[in-house]
Amino acid sequence: NPKLPGCLEIYLMRHGQSSLNSRSHSVFQPSSPSLRYPDAVSDPPLSPLGYEKSLATGEEFLKLGISFDRVICSPMRRALQTAECVRKAMEGEGEVQVDSGIFEIGGSCAMRTMGLEGGDAEYKGMGRKEMEEEFTNIKIDDGVKEDGWYFEGKVETAEEC
């Protein structure tokens, strides 16, 4: 399929399977994840299968001759890890730009307001420094602050969706 001159091609990709996805977990289930999974975290990493499939996706893009100028990515750890895997498989193709406005309904995770182990948990996502230390070759927007990227009122509601 030849590229048309002057046309922008956009590919959408969901993050790879996370450690919680691998357990058929939904953060919107009524009982606290910390009770069902003591090691549950608000921003879970990719599972081993998530890494494997993300690398395979990048390899397939490369085989098909698909290239990227940039990858625009959510600030969530699993999305960043997915982007990193795809870039690695594509031999470092495309810059990863973190957009703090791209994330699932409800923000980082419903756990940010759930009562966890006797107290209310609050999760604001990775801060800028943590993100820069964990991921290389990324460009982070100004919405990611030192204390995180999630702030109340920043997400669309179920009604808005």
N, C-alpha and C positions, 0 to 999 in steps of 0.2 A: 504494500500500500504506500505509494509515493507521497511524500509530504508536499502540501501545496505551499507555494511561496507566500510568506507573510501571514500564514495561519498559525495560531497558537494551539498547541496540543496540550491537553490536561489529562493526567491520569490520576484517578482517586484510588487510594489504598487504605484499608483499615489496618490498624496495628495487628501484630502477630498475637498468638494466644498468650495470655498472661498466666502467671502462677495461680491466680484465682479463677480465671476462665477454665483452666485445666480441671478444676474441681466442680464444674458446672455451677459456679457460684454467681449469684446476683447480689450486688450491694443493696438492691431495693427490696430484698426479702425482709420480712418483718423482724426476725430475730437478729440479734447482734452477731456480726461475723466473728467477733473476737471470742464468742462463746462456742461457735462451731469450729473455727479455725484459729487457735491461739496465736499462730504466726501471721495472721492476716494483716495486711498493711493497706493504707489508703491509696498508695500509688505503686501497685505491684509491678515487679519486673516481668520480662518475658519468661515463659516456661522454656525448657529445652526444645520442645516441639516448636514453640514460637520463634526461637532463634533459627532453627533448621528451615522452617517454611519461609521466613523472611529472607534468609540467604538464597534459598531456591528461587524466590520471586525475583531477586536482583539478577541471579544467573539467567533466568528466563528473559528478562528485559534485555540483557546483554546479547543473548543468542538471537533475539528478534531484531537487534539493531536499534533498540529504543534507547535514547539518551536523554539526560535531563540537564537543563541549565541550573535548576535549583529544585530543592525539595522543601516544601512548606509543611511544617510539622507542629503538632500540639506540644505543649510543654510537659506532657505526662511522660513518665519514665518509659513505659512500654512503647509509646509512639516514637520517642527518641531512639530507643534501642532498635526498633524496626527500621527506622531511617538509616541508622548506622550500619545495620546488616545489609540493607539494599545497596548503599554506597560502596561498602566493602566488596560485595559481589560484583559490582559494576566498575571495579578498579578505581574507586575514588571519584566517580562521576557526580557532578552537581553539588552545589553548596546547600547545606541544610540551614534553613531559616526557621527559628522558633517563633511562632505567633501565639502569644498568650491568650488570644481570644478564641482559639480553636480547642474546644473540649466538649465532652459529652454533657447532656442535660444533667443538671444538678451540680455541675462543677467537677472538682477532682474526684469526689466520691461521696456517697451518702454518709459514710462513716464520719465525715467532718462534723456532723451534728448529732450522731448517735451517742448514746451513753456507753462508754467503753470502760469496763473494769471499775465501775463505781464513780466515774466522772465523765464529763462531756469532753469529747475529743475535738480538737480543731486542727484542720489540715489546710495549709495554704500552698502546698506544692513545693517543689524544690526551689530554693533561692538561686539567684544568679551565680554566685560563687560555686555552690554545690554542682550546678549544671555544667559550668565551665571545667570543673575538676573531673567530672565523670565522663563528659563527652568532648571530643576534640573536633576541631573544624566546624563549629556551629556559629551561627550569627543569631544573637538573642535580642528580641525586641525590648523596648523600654517598659513594657507591661510586666516584665519579670523583675521583681525587686529583690533585695537581699533577703527579705523574710518570706519570699514566695510570690506566686502569681495569682492565686485565687483570692478574691475579695467578695464579700456579700453583695448581692445586687448585680454582679457581673455576668450572671448566667441567665439563659432563657428558662422560663417556667414551662411546665407540661402544657399549660394552656396556650402559650405562645408557639409551642411546637406544633 
